[in-house]
Amino acid sequence: MNPYPQLRLIWRLLLVAIKYMLAIAGAICSVIGAGELSDYMAELVRGKPSADVGVVIYSHSDKALILWLLAFPVLSYAFLFLIKQIFSKNSNLPFWIGIITGVLCLPYYLIPLLW
């Protein structure tokens, strides 16, 4: 018989809260990491800049944009799937947090590619 059942309940709730906080932080970091990795790959594909009358022109800017538009969702989904399998198998919380983070980060990554 446990003399302090409330203490055990508090510890259980604390561990569940920590698990969800780790899932949220992992989802945010995975989407940002996928965006950075996709941006890095797109920068490699874009090629070296050549300046003409003060305007920077890249040789493969359209291919870089297409690569980023394909790589960002695929990498984000893969990372979010791993976070879901590790922290919350029965909850879609990492996917919802990932979608919100992805929408908020979209202009940050997309505007420099379109510039």
Residue pairs with C-beta under 8 A, 6 or more apart in sequence:
2 8
19 87
19 88
20 87
20 88
20 93
22 87
23 83
23 84
23 87
23 88
23 91
23 93
23 94
23 97
24 93
24 94
24 97
26 83
26 86
26 87
26 94
27 80
27 83
27 93
27 94
27 95
27 97
27 98
27 101
28 97
28 98
28 101
30 76
30 79
30 80
30 82
30 83
30 94
30 98
31 76
31 79
31 80
31 98
31 101
31 102
31 105
32 101
32 105
33 79
34 71
34 72
34 75
34 76
34 78
34 79
35 72
35 76
35 102
35 105
35 108
35 109
37 71
37 75
38 67
38 68
38 71
38 72
38 75
38 109
39 68
39 109
39 112
39 113
41 67
41 68
41 71
42 64
42 65
42 67
42 68
42 71
42 113
43 64
45 60
45 63
45 64
45 67
46 58
46 59
46 60
46 61
46 63
46 64
46 113
47 58
47 59
47 60
48 58
48 59
49 56
49 57
49 58
50 56
50 57
50 58
50 59
51 57
58 64
61 113
64 113
65 113
65 114
68 109
68 110
68 113
72 102
72 109
73 102
76 98
76 102
80 94
80 95
80 98
83 94
84 91
84 92
84 94
84 95
87 94
88 94
